[in-house]
Amino acid sequence: MFNIHPDLLLVIGIIFGILIFATLLFFILGRFTKVKGVDELKARTRSWWVMATLFIAAAVIDRRISYIAIALLSFMAFRELYALLGFRQSDRRAIFWAFLSIPVQFYLAYVGWYGAYIIFIPVVMFLLLPLRFILKGDTKGIVKSMAQLQWILMLTVFGISHLAYMLSLPDHPDSATDGRGLLLFVVVMTELNDVMQFTWGKLFGKHKIIPKVSPNKTWEGFLGGLISTSAIGYGLSFLTPMDGWVAVGVSAFLAFAGFVGDVVMSSIKRDIGVKDTGSSIPGHGGILDRIDSLAYTAPAVFHVIYWIYY
């Protein structure tokens, strides 16, 4: 417990330093200027404090506690999304089965059983859940319920569980840290990509990408965020087995995956007619509002790293 590599301590210090600086900067801008978008940045900063504290704690505390913390995050996101989408009364047993899959998935991540871990949600639960629906005998709306529940599992459980599996990766000779370094790399880079795309979009955004889905997303914001994230990834590559230039490519891929996760959730919320998935994080909606990008970036980066280095 609390056996922290000096490089991890350095990054943790930098993260909290950036958050303190951002908090003070946005407070001053909001108090003494009329810069547009400051309230949104202040709200995002508050949520970043929560998320940074959670994941840094997961990285430095005993690993067993870290798995439980990430599993709890996954559970809360699952509950938010299934409540948001809505299900039939007859779907309750199937939803219960889906809830039971969460500890199983995270146990497989904990023991590092990759072969079982990688197929449990996409294959085993995909085949078992329809049986639970069918046994109830209510076929009206069954296709929608089956599709929704499997998609929720893939997004909030399978996607997020990759953060936990990073903690189970064996030490790599090319990495200055263990799996906790990769976990911090993915979380920090995902959050930085979010703020970079938002900031570049506010400063220079003119050409909208998907105005009917996410009117604030612009090509200038996306490309500015992608380039900035790639450059930062080069500097943080020491947290991972990657050398600098591989980290640039992986960071660019992460930026794209984060963008996709963000706009997918935006389209769902727009379809349902809600602004946020919940109210768990003061000032910035629910848990899923903050980890929607991570549900895409975590598996994307994990499998690239696993394929190349493990």
Secondary structure by P-SEA (a helix, b strand, c coil): cccccaaaaaaaaaaaaaaaaaaaaaaaaaccccccaaaaaaaaaaaaaaaaaaaaaaacccaaaaaaaaaaaaaaaaaaaaaaacccccaaaaaaaaaaaaaaaaaaaaacaaaaaaccccccccccaaaaaaaaccccaaaaaaaaaaaaaaccccccaaaaaaaaccccccccccaaaaaaaaaaaaaaaaaaaaaaaaacccccccccccccccaaaaaaaaaaaaaaaaaacccccccaaaaaaaaaaaaaaaaaaaaaaaaaaaaaccccccccccccccccccccccccaaaaaaaaaaaccc
